[in-house]
Amino acid sequence: GRPRDLAGRKVVVSAGGTREAIDPVRFIGNRSTGLQGYALAKTAAARGAEVTLVAANVALPDPAGAAIVRVESTAQLREAVLAASADADVVVMAAAVADFRPETRHDAKIKKTDGEPEAIRLVKNPDILAELGERRRAAPAAGNGSERPGAVLPRVIVGFAAETHDVLANGQAKLARKGCDLLVVNQVGEGLAFGTAGNAATVLVAGGEAVEVPFGPKEDLADVVWDLVAVRLP
Ligand code: C5P
């Protein structure tokens, strides 16, 4: 069995992939299925955590022991994650969040009889993971100057990064830029990560080691993440 080392801890996990509407029937999306996020939610619940799972466009059976909030767009995911994170010990951003969204959402379906297709102008989405890190940095220290690691909520922030090249160098830069404590770096590409039952990854620890996780079930990677999180909780 699993250790109950997350008992009494509140954790938030985002899963799946956000969709950005072009018109009422079309969207810009990505290939994330939510399997890794659901594995994280399931294993955290099994280790005793109170889990809020923010699921973006996931078609999987509900994992046992997690409260699910369903969202579609990045704006909705952001609202749900920030609300649930206010009193959370741990936030894990496993969702594939759209970096851009169409500037305008058409109220009516765009028809090919409307003439030549117009360009879709994209605007940048807010970076939720970076925002969580910034919020925590800006938060007043617990107590009167007695700040210690893990004193400010969320105590541990975990990001995911899918990289196709220069995986470790890009991962280290991203960890620093986003202000998270752990970054799970996946190599993506043909047959890797998206929609598969298994995953291989490197977990980068802020100011520290890189933990290699060999290819295996997504639950195994989830348990390695929770092992690293649990030792960082006061
Ligand atoms: O910058 P990049 O998209 O590679 O970063 C991936 C990590 O950042 C994931 O943890 C993802 O959930 C998070 N992210 C986010 N908001 C965005 C884009 C990514 O929280 N707009």
py3Dmol code that shows the C-alpha trace and the ligand (Angstrom):
import py3Dmol

protein = """\
ATOM      1  CA  GLY A   1       0.000   0.000   0.000  1.00  0.00           C
ATOM      2  CA  ARG A   2       0.860   3.670  -0.228  1.00  0.00           C
ATOM      3  CA  PRO A   3       2.055   5.804   2.677  1.00  0.00           C
ATOM      4  CA  ARG A   4      -0.606   8.123   4.167  1.00  0.00           C
ATOM      5  CA  ASP A   5       1.893  10.977   4.068  1.00  0.00           C
ATOM      6  CA  LEU A   6      -0.585  13.468   2.546  1.00  0.00           C
ATOM      7  CA  ALA A   7      -3.223  12.961   5.237  1.00  0.00           C
ATOM      8  CA  GLY A   8      -4.808  16.273   6.208  1.00  0.00           C
ATOM      9  CA  ARG A   9      -3.227  18.059   3.249  1.00  0.00           C
ATOM     10  CA  LYS A  10      -5.247  19.937   0.679  1.00  0.00           C
ATOM     11  CA  VAL A  11      -4.002  19.478  -2.861  1.00  0.00           C
ATOM     12  CA  VAL A  12      -5.165  20.919  -6.175  1.00  0.00           C
ATOM     13  CA  VAL A  13      -4.411  19.135  -9.445  1.00  0.00           C
ATOM     14  CA  SER A  14      -5.215  20.482 -12.898  1.00  0.00           C
ATOM     15  CA  ALA A  15      -5.615  17.953 -15.704  1.00  0.00           C
ATOM     16  CA  GLY A  16      -6.466  17.751 -19.379  1.00  0.00           C
ATOM     17  CA  GLY A  17      -6.138  20.454 -21.966  1.00  0.00           C
ATOM     18  CA  THR A  18      -7.857  23.800 -22.327  1.00  0.00           C
ATOM     19  CA  ARG A  19      -9.878  24.774 -25.393  1.00  0.00           C
ATOM     20  CA  GLU A  20     -10.196  28.265 -26.798  1.00  0.00           C
ATOM     21  CA  ALA A  21     -13.325  28.964 -28.790  1.00  0.00           C
ATOM     22  CA  ILE A  22     -13.156  30.345 -32.323  1.00  0.00           C
ATOM     23  CA  ASP A  23     -16.936  30.273 -32.774  1.00  0.00           C
ATOM     24  CA  PRO A  24     -19.752  28.195 -31.214  1.00  0.00           C
ATOM     25  CA  VAL A  25     -18.560  24.984 -32.895  1.00  0.00           C
ATOM     26  CA  ARG A  26     -14.795  25.353 -33.274  1.00  0.00           C
ATOM     27  CA  PHE A  27     -11.899  25.645 -30.894  1.00  0.00           C
ATOM     28  CA  ILE A  28      -8.130  25.588 -30.656  1.00  0.00           C
ATOM     29  CA  GLY A  29      -7.056  22.724 -28.424  1.00  0.00           C
ATOM     30  CA  ASN A  30      -4.318  20.221 -27.746  1.00  0.00           C
ATOM     31  CA  ARG A  31      -3.767  16.471 -27.443  1.00  0.00           C
ATOM     32  CA  SER A  32      -3.775  16.168 -23.659  1.00  0.00           C
ATOM     33  CA  THR A  33      -6.107  13.400 -22.413  1.00  0.00           C
ATOM     34  CA  GLY A  34      -5.819  14.081 -18.669  1.00  0.00           C
ATOM     35  CA  LEU A  35      -4.349  10.658 -17.828  1.00  0.00           C
ATOM     36  CA  GLN A  36      -1.328  12.031 -15.915  1.00  0.00           C
ATOM     37  CA  GLY A  37      -3.413  14.537 -13.940  1.00  0.00           C
ATOM     38  CA  TYR A  38      -5.980  11.884 -13.072  1.00  0.00           C
ATOM     39  CA  ALA A  39      -3.176   9.547 -11.940  1.00  0.00           C
ATOM     40  CA  LEU A  40      -1.880  12.357  -9.696  1.00  0.00           C
ATOM     41  CA  ALA A  41      -5.348  12.961  -8.228  1.00  0.00           C
ATOM     42  CA  LYS A  42      -5.994   9.269  -7.620  1.00  0.00           C
ATOM     43  CA  THR A  43      -2.623   8.622  -5.950  1.00  0.00           C
ATOM     44  CA  ALA A  44      -2.854  11.783  -3.805  1.00  0.00           C
ATOM     45  CA  ALA A  45      -6.287  10.679  -2.548  1.00  0.00           C
ATOM     46  CA  ALA A  46      -4.875   7.217  -1.820  1.00  0.00           C
ATOM     47  CA  ARG A  47      -2.106   8.875   0.229  1.00  0.00           C
ATOM     48  CA  GLY A  48      -4.709  10.680   2.337  1.00  0.00           C
ATOM     49  CA  ALA A  49      -4.962  14.104   0.665  1.00  0.00           C
ATOM     50  CA  GLU A  50      -8.120  16.131   0.220  1.00  0.00           C
ATOM     51  CA  VAL A  51      -8.035  16.536  -3.566  1.00  0.00           C
ATOM     52  CA  THR A  52      -9.621  19.116  -5.857  1.00  0.00           C
ATOM     53  CA  LEU A  53      -9.226  18.052  -9.472  1.00  0.00           C
ATOM     54  CA  VAL A  54      -9.733  20.798 -12.047  1.00  0.00           C
ATOM     55  CA  ALA A  55     -10.432  18.890 -15.265  1.00  0.00           C
ATOM     56  CA  ALA A  56     -10.290  20.570 -18.666  1.00  0.00           C
ATOM     57  CA  ASN A  57     -12.083  18.566 -21.359  1.00  0.00           C
ATOM     58  CA  VAL A  58     -11.284  15.135 -19.953  1.00  0.00           C
ATOM     59  CA  ALA A  59     -13.275  12.058 -20.994  1.00  0.00           C
ATOM     60  CA  LEU A  60     -12.114   9.638 -18.295  1.00  0.00           C
ATOM     61  CA  PRO A  61     -13.968   7.986 -15.383  1.00  0.00           C
ATOM     62  CA  ASP A  62     -13.896  10.114 -12.214  1.00  0.00           C
ATOM     63  CA  PRO A  63     -10.977   9.132  -9.982  1.00  0.00           C
ATOM     64  CA  ALA A  64     -12.003   7.928  -6.524  1.00  0.00           C
ATOM     65  CA  GLY A  65     -11.751  10.407  -3.686  1.00  0.00           C
ATOM     66  CA  ALA A  66     -11.366  13.678  -5.625  1.00  0.00           C
ATOM     67  CA  ALA A  67     -13.787  16.598  -5.927  1.00  0.00           C
ATOM     68  CA  ILE A  68     -13.974  17.472  -9.618  1.00  0.00           C
ATOM     69  CA  VAL A  69     -14.423  20.934 -11.113  1.00  0.00           C
ATOM     70  CA  ARG A  70     -14.955  20.804 -14.882  1.00  0.00           C
ATOM     71  CA  VAL A  71     -13.742  23.622 -17.108  1.00  0.00           C
ATOM     72  CA  GLU A  72     -13.220  24.272 -20.806  1.00  0.00           C
ATOM     73  CA  SER A  73     -11.197  27.448 -21.399  1.00  0.00           C
ATOM     74  CA  THR A  74      -7.985  28.754 -19.883  1.00  0.00           C
ATOM     75  CA  ALA A  75      -9.907  31.613 -18.241  1.00  0.00           C
ATOM     76  CA  GLN A  76     -12.178  29.087 -16.528  1.00  0.00           C
ATOM     77  CA  LEU A  77      -9.245  26.882 -15.512  1.00  0.00           C
ATOM     78  CA  ARG A  78      -7.480  29.904 -14.057  1.00  0.00           C
ATOM     79  CA  GLU A  79     -10.536  30.926 -11.987  1.00  0.00           C
ATOM     80  CA  ALA A  80     -11.004  27.380 -10.654  1.00  0.00           C
ATOM     81  CA  VAL A  81      -7.320  26.795  -9.862  1.00  0.00           C
ATOM     82  CA  LEU A  82      -6.787  30.171  -8.162  1.00  0.00           C
ATOM     83  CA  ALA A  83      -9.982  29.757  -6.088  1.00  0.00           C
ATOM     84  CA  ALA A  84      -9.045  26.239  -4.969  1.00  0.00           C
ATOM     85  CA  SER A  85      -5.413  27.237  -4.347  1.00  0.00           C
ATOM     86  CA  ALA A  86      -6.159  29.961  -1.790  1.00  0.00           C
ATOM     87  CA  ASP A  87      -6.016  27.485   1.100  1.00  0.00           C
ATOM     88  CA  ALA A  88      -4.160  24.606  -0.563  1.00  0.00           C
ATOM     89  CA  ASP A  89      -0.919  23.037   0.633  1.00  0.00           C
ATOM     90  CA  VAL A  90       0.048  21.841  -2.831  1.00  0.00           C
ATOM     91  CA  VAL A  91      -0.858  22.785  -6.402  1.00  0.00           C
ATOM     92  CA  VAL A  92       0.141  20.589  -9.329  1.00  0.00           C
ATOM     93  CA  MET A  93      -0.407  22.082 -12.776  1.00  0.00           C
ATOM     94  CA  ALA A  94      -0.543  18.987 -14.954  1.00  0.00           C
ATOM     95  CA  ALA A  95      -2.983  20.516 -17.441  1.00  0.00           C
ATOM     96  CA  ALA A  96      -1.836  21.483 -20.918  1.00  0.00           C
ATOM     97  CA  VAL A  97      -2.895  25.123 -20.927  1.00  0.00           C
ATOM     98  CA  ALA A  98      -3.322  26.937 -24.242  1.00  0.00           C
ATOM     99  CA  ASP A  99      -0.649  29.614 -24.493  1.00  0.00           C
ATOM    100  CA  PHE A 100      -2.780  31.655 -26.914  1.00  0.00           C
ATOM    101  CA  ARG A 101      -6.478  32.209 -27.600  1.00  0.00           C
ATOM    102  CA  PRO A 102      -8.320  33.850 -30.491  1.00  0.00           C
ATOM    103  CA  GLU A 103      -8.655  37.567 -29.855  1.00  0.00           C
ATOM    104  CA  THR A 104     -12.364  37.455 -30.713  1.00  0.00           C
ATOM    105  CA  ARG A 105     -14.892  34.697 -30.282  1.00  0.00           C
ATOM    106  CA  HIS A 106     -17.484  34.821 -33.054  1.00  0.00           C
ATOM    107  CA  ASP A 107     -21.070  34.649 -31.769  1.00  0.00           C
ATOM    108  CA  ALA A 108     -22.248  32.932 -34.954  1.00  0.00           C
ATOM    109  CA  LYS A 109     -20.630  30.038 -36.798  1.00  0.00           C
ATOM    110  CA  ILE A 110     -18.139  31.219 -39.406  1.00  0.00           C
ATOM    111  CA  LYS A 111     -19.529  30.057 -42.781  1.00  0.00           C
ATOM    112  CA  LYS A 112     -17.513  29.248 -45.864  1.00  0.00           C
ATOM    113  CA  THR A 113     -20.144  31.170 -47.838  1.00  0.00           C
ATOM    114  CA  ASP A 114     -19.004  34.290 -45.909  1.00  0.00           C
ATOM    115  CA  GLY A 115     -16.173  34.612 -48.456  1.00  0.00           C
ATOM    116  CA  GLU A 116     -12.416  34.332 -48.092  1.00  0.00           C
ATOM    117  CA  PRO A 117     -11.372  33.024 -44.686  1.00  0.00           C
ATOM    118  CA  GLU A 118     -10.168  35.717 -42.361  1.00  0.00           C
ATOM    119  CA  ALA A 119      -7.065  35.296 -40.259  1.00  0.00           C
ATOM    120  CA  ILE A 120      -7.504  34.322 -36.616  1.00  0.00           C
ATOM    121  CA  ARG A 121      -5.544  36.761 -34.512  1.00  0.00           C
ATOM    122  CA  LEU A 122      -4.189  35.218 -31.330  1.00  0.00           C
ATOM    123  CA  VAL A 123      -3.537  36.886 -27.993  1.00  0.00           C
ATOM    124  CA  LYS A 124      -1.513  35.536 -25.083  1.00  0.00           C
ATOM    125  CA  ASN A 125      -3.208  33.734 -22.203  1.00  0.00           C
ATOM    126  CA  PRO A 126      -2.214  34.408 -18.609  1.00  0.00           C
ATOM    127  CA  ASP A 127       0.355  31.950 -17.251  1.00  0.00           C
ATOM    128  CA  ILE A 128      -1.418  30.405 -14.267  1.00  0.00           C
ATOM    129  CA  LEU A 129       1.626  28.559 -12.929  1.00  0.00           C
ATOM    130  CA  ALA A 130       3.758  31.707 -13.000  1.00  0.00           C
ATOM    131  CA  GLU A 131       0.911  33.621 -11.355  1.00  0.00           C
ATOM    132  CA  LEU A 132       0.767  31.116  -8.480  1.00  0.00           C
ATOM    133  CA  GLY A 133       4.516  31.535  -7.978  1.00  0.00           C
ATOM    134  CA  GLU A 134       4.292  35.345  -8.087  1.00  0.00           C
ATOM    135  CA  ARG A 135       1.377  35.429  -5.663  1.00  0.00           C
ATOM    136  CA  ARG A 136       3.316  33.304  -3.215  1.00  0.00           C
ATOM    137  CA  ARG A 137       6.434  35.461  -3.530  1.00  0.00           C
ATOM    138  CA  ALA A 138       4.340  38.580  -2.907  1.00  0.00           C
ATOM    139  CA  ALA A 139       2.450  37.079   0.053  1.00  0.00           C
ATOM    140  CA  PRO A 140       3.394  38.374   3.484  1.00  0.00           C
ATOM    141  CA  ALA A 141       5.426  35.839   5.432  1.00  0.00           C
ATOM    142  CA  ALA A 142       3.533  33.836   8.015  1.00  0.00           C
ATOM    143  CA  GLY A 143       4.027  35.360  11.445  1.00  0.00           C
ATOM    144  CA  ASN A 144       6.442  38.237  12.025  1.00  0.00           C
ATOM    145  CA  GLY A 145       9.467  37.734   9.875  1.00  0.00           C
ATOM    146  CA  SER A 146       9.733  34.092  10.849  1.00  0.00           C
ATOM    147  CA  GLU A 147       9.450  32.970   7.250  1.00  0.00           C
ATOM    148  CA  ARG A 148      10.598  29.452   6.604  1.00  0.00           C
ATOM    149  CA  PRO A 149      10.309  27.213   3.562  1.00  0.00           C
ATOM    150  CA  GLY A 150       6.751  26.004   3.140  1.00  0.00           C
ATOM    151  CA  ALA A 151       5.221  28.644   5.428  1.00  0.00           C
ATOM    152  CA  VAL A 152       3.304  30.451   2.685  1.00  0.00           C
ATOM    153  CA  LEU A 153       0.465  28.823   0.737  1.00  0.00           C
ATOM    154  CA  PRO A 154       0.599  26.975  -1.517  1.00  0.00           C
ATOM    155  CA  ARG A 155       3.543  25.412   0.253  1.00  0.00           C
ATOM    156  CA  VAL A 156       4.590  23.416  -2.785  1.00  0.00           C
ATOM    157  CA  ILE A 157       3.946  24.345  -6.439  1.00  0.00           C
ATOM    158  CA  VAL A 158       4.570  21.775  -9.167  1.00  0.00           C
ATOM    159  CA  GLY A 159       4.629  22.414 -12.902  1.00  0.00           C
ATOM    160  CA  PHE A 160       4.826  20.157 -15.920  1.00  0.00           C
ATOM    161  CA  ALA A 161       6.725  20.905 -19.097  1.00  0.00           C
ATOM    162  CA  ALA A 162       6.483  19.117 -22.390  1.00  0.00           C
ATOM    163  CA  GLU A 163       9.617  19.689 -24.415  1.00  0.00           C
ATOM    164  CA  THR A 164      10.594  18.365 -27.812  1.00  0.00           C
ATOM    165  CA  HIS A 165      14.267  19.389 -27.684  1.00  0.00           C
ATOM    166  CA  ASP A 166      16.953  20.546 -25.228  1.00  0.00           C
ATOM    167  CA  VAL A 167      14.682  19.031 -22.598  1.00  0.00           C
ATOM    168  CA  LEU A 168      16.812  19.584 -19.480  1.00  0.00           C
ATOM    169  CA  ALA A 169      18.155  23.040 -20.387  1.00  0.00           C
ATOM    170  CA  ASN A 170      14.674  24.282 -21.263  1.00  0.00           C
ATOM    171  CA  GLY A 171      13.294  22.662 -18.109  1.00  0.00           C
ATOM    172  CA  GLN A 172      15.792  24.370 -15.778  1.00  0.00           C
ATOM    173  CA  ALA A 173      15.104  27.747 -17.347  1.00  0.00           C
ATOM    174  CA  LYS A 174      11.355  27.203 -17.029  1.00  0.00           C
ATOM    175  CA  LEU A 175      11.590  26.140 -13.370  1.00  0.00           C
ATOM    176  CA  ALA A 176      13.383  29.376 -12.523  1.00  0.00           C
ATOM    177  CA  ARG A 177      11.119  31.547 -14.690  1.00  0.00           C
ATOM    178  CA  LYS A 178       7.891  30.163 -13.248  1.00  0.00           C
ATOM    179  CA  GLY A 179       8.960  30.172  -9.615  1.00  0.00           C
ATOM    180  CA  CYS A 180       7.774  26.638  -8.893  1.00  0.00           C
ATOM    181  CA  ASP A 181       9.394  24.116  -6.563  1.00  0.00           C
ATOM    182  CA  LEU A 182       9.306  21.071  -8.826  1.00  0.00           C
ATOM    183  CA  LEU A 183       9.068  20.799 -12.592  1.00  0.00           C
ATOM    184  CA  VAL A 184       8.235  17.496 -14.240  1.00  0.00           C
ATOM    185  CA  VAL A 185       9.834  17.517 -17.664  1.00  0.00           C
ATOM    186  CA  ASN A 186       8.498  15.209 -20.356  1.00  0.00           C
ATOM    187  CA  GLN A 187       9.956  14.584 -23.727  1.00  0.00           C
ATOM    188  CA  VAL A 188       7.014  14.730 -26.133  1.00  0.00           C
ATOM    189  CA  GLY A 189       6.782  13.458 -29.650  1.00  0.00           C
ATOM    190  CA  GLU A 190       5.840  10.315 -31.509  1.00  0.00           C
ATOM    191  CA  GLY A 191       4.322   7.814 -29.021  1.00  0.00           C
ATOM    192  CA  LEU A 192       5.509   9.755 -25.986  1.00  0.00           C
ATOM    193  CA  ALA A 193       3.448  11.285 -23.156  1.00  0.00           C
ATOM    194  CA  PHE A 194       0.115  12.263 -24.745  1.00  0.00           C
ATOM    195  CA  GLY A 195      -2.631   9.657 -24.522  1.00  0.00           C
ATOM    196  CA  THR A 196      -0.329   6.819 -23.517  1.00  0.00           C
ATOM    197  CA  ALA A 197      -0.696   4.827 -20.301  1.00  0.00           C
ATOM    198  CA  GLY A 198       2.951   5.277 -19.401  1.00  0.00           C
ATOM    199  CA  ASN A 199       5.337   8.152 -19.049  1.00  0.00           C
ATOM    200  CA  ALA A 200       9.040   8.785 -18.571  1.00  0.00           C
ATOM    201  CA  ALA A 201      10.219  12.069 -17.119  1.00  0.00           C
ATOM    202  CA  THR A 202      12.818  13.995 -15.226  1.00  0.00           C
ATOM    203  CA  VAL A 203      11.671  15.822 -12.108  1.00  0.00           C
ATOM    204  CA  LEU A 204      13.722  18.971 -11.594  1.00  0.00           C
ATOM    205  CA  VAL A 205      13.923  20.275  -8.039  1.00  0.00           C
ATOM    206  CA  ALA A 206      14.453  24.018  -7.495  1.00  0.00           C
ATOM    207  CA  GLY A 207      18.052  24.589  -6.458  1.00  0.00           C
ATOM    208  CA  GLY A 208      18.707  20.895  -6.390  1.00  0.00           C
ATOM    209  CA  GLU A 209      18.720  17.526  -7.980  1.00  0.00           C
ATOM    210  CA  ALA A 210      17.156  16.070 -11.093  1.00  0.00           C
ATOM    211  CA  VAL A 211      15.248  12.843 -10.446  1.00  0.00           C
ATOM    212  CA  GLU A 212      15.010  10.493 -13.428  1.00  0.00           C
ATOM    213  CA  VAL A 213      11.811   8.474 -13.593  1.00  0.00           C
ATOM    214  CA  PRO A 214      12.086   5.564 -16.040  1.00  0.00           C
ATOM    215  CA  PHE A 215       9.227   4.712 -18.391  1.00  0.00           C
ATOM    216  CA  GLY A 216       6.356   3.203 -16.438  1.00  0.00           C
ATOM    217  CA  PRO A 217       2.704   3.676 -15.484  1.00  0.00           C
ATOM    218  CA  LYS A 218       1.610   7.297 -14.947  1.00  0.00           C
ATOM    219  CA  GLU A 219       0.757   6.300 -11.345  1.00  0.00           C
ATOM    220  CA  ASP A 220       4.447   5.554 -10.747  1.00  0.00           C
ATOM    221  CA  LEU A 221       5.492   9.020 -11.903  1.00  0.00           C
ATOM    222  CA  ALA A 222       2.677  10.459  -9.762  1.00  0.00           C
ATOM    223  CA  ASP A 223       3.998   8.638  -6.685  1.00  0.00           C
ATOM    224  CA  VAL A 224       7.529   9.972  -7.295  1.00  0.00           C
ATOM    225  CA  VAL A 225       6.057  13.503  -7.464  1.00  0.00           C
ATOM    226  CA  TRP A 226       4.144  12.979  -4.187  1.00  0.00           C
ATOM    227  CA  ASP A 227       7.291  11.524  -2.524  1.00  0.00           C
ATOM    228  CA  LEU A 228       9.168  14.729  -3.435  1.00  0.00           C
ATOM    229  CA  VAL A 229       6.222  16.902  -2.354  1.00  0.00           C
ATOM    230  CA  ALA A 230       5.682  15.130   0.973  1.00  0.00           C
ATOM    231  CA  VAL A 231       9.248  15.756   2.177  1.00  0.00           C
ATOM    232  CA  ARG A 232       8.819  19.462   1.380  1.00  0.00           C
ATOM    233  CA  LEU A 233       5.728  19.882   3.580  1.00  0.00           C
ATOM    234  CA  PRO A 234       6.408  21.134   7.102  1.00  0.00           C
TER     235      PRO A 234
END
"""
ligand_1 = """\
21
C5P
O 5.293 27.396 -20.517
P 4.754 26.027 -20.639
O 3.393 25.958 -21.279
O 5.688 25.037 -21.251
O 4.599 25.563 -19.134
C 3.930 24.375 -18.786
C 3.473 24.472 -17.356
O 2.874 25.737 -17.098
C 2.404 23.452 -17.021
O 2.507 23.159 -15.636
C 1.131 24.216 -17.337
O 0.031 23.685 -16.611
C 1.488 25.614 -16.907
N 0.850 26.681 -17.688
C -0.014 27.575 -17.066
N -0.587 28.590 -17.776
C -0.293 28.775 -19.086
C 0.606 27.898 -19.729
C 1.151 26.858 -19.005
O -0.274 27.415 -15.876
N -0.860 29.770 -19.750
"""
view = py3Dmol.view(width=600, height=400)
view.addModel(protein, "pdb")
view.setStyle({"model": 0}, {"cartoon": {"style": "trace"}})
view.addModel(ligand_1, "xyz")
view.setStyle({"model": 1}, {"stick": {}})
view.zoomTo()
view.show()
